[in-house]
Amino acid sequence: MPGFISRMCFGLIATISVVVIAAQPAQAQSADTSFFVTSKGIGNGGNLGGLAGADNQCQTLAQAAGAGAKTWHAYLSTQAADGQPAINARDRIGKGPWQNSKGVVIAKDVTELHSANNINKATALDEKGDPVNGYGDTPNTHDILTGSQPDGTAFAGTEDRTCKNWTSSTQGAAMLGHSDLNGPASNPTVKSWNAAHTSRGPDGGCSQKDLISTGGAGRLYCFAVN
């Protein structure tokens, strides 16, 4: 009888341990994670709720992955409109260095990020440490919303490149980057991580359907600013 009770207790403890482990949320694979690609978009095309909504998406996903102690901002620019000045993506992401959930440094500072960074399919991981589907994968979701020029600054003029400063899910267009630095050979900017091409589609360019049609999902680059 004592042996039977011991076996029952051992089995119960093992079962409880498995349940506890399974119930724990996915954690970022490095406590020093300071860069990731969102594992999913907000789901409303280019309408992110402005910069605040995009930043909240980064913060929420980072929190779920165990990196919520940092302050996270989305790598997005906005254009001058309604009396408000443009905002450059490069000016709102901190000073660096930044590393992914595996501990791989993708850039040591803002200058390197916009010149010789280490962003590619192997390093542009999501907050869970998973790779992002790229060109040739099904589905391809390598289009990342940026609204930025190659140097990380906002576009001048009135031609929309930010889905109306991230408030439109119908008309407009957003500049997109390729997280895998890959795409059709006919596109001369295919290897740009932040300015590969603009969004387009039958709904006007900024719907979720439009983003999906060119190989996206409304994903964002997220950077820890502290």
C-alpha angles and dihedrals in degrees: 000000000000089000091050091050091048091052091049092050092048091050092048092050091049091050092049090049092053092048092049093049092047091049094055115102121247109272129211107256094234128041087214095059109143103161134046144147113240113256089222141012125246087255100235100094114238093347100099096157090262123285091314092058092047092049089050090054090054092046094047095050092044090052092052090051094050098258099100095116089081126072110247130202130185117240097244137133126208128206128235109270141147092014093307121120124239119267121217119221090219091059097056105051103072128247102288158192096188129190136181128240091275092057094253112145112231096183136352095213145351093277094054091044089061097041120027105002128159098236114135139125093286095050105032093086128164124245090273093054094254124136121249117242110254142188108320094024124107112264101018109212102164096120107106122191112241111141086206143122119238091269092054096254128128123261117258123220131039101288105115116243098154106053088256093315092314097306102101128086094173124034124031138047138259130208110240134198129209112238091197095043089232141110144112113346089228090070109083092198095048092120095057114114092200110021111033101131143321127267120257140166149132095287093059103277104285107068122108088248090054092051092049092049093066097041106281145107103196093272123167138207109238125201130187108234095198 
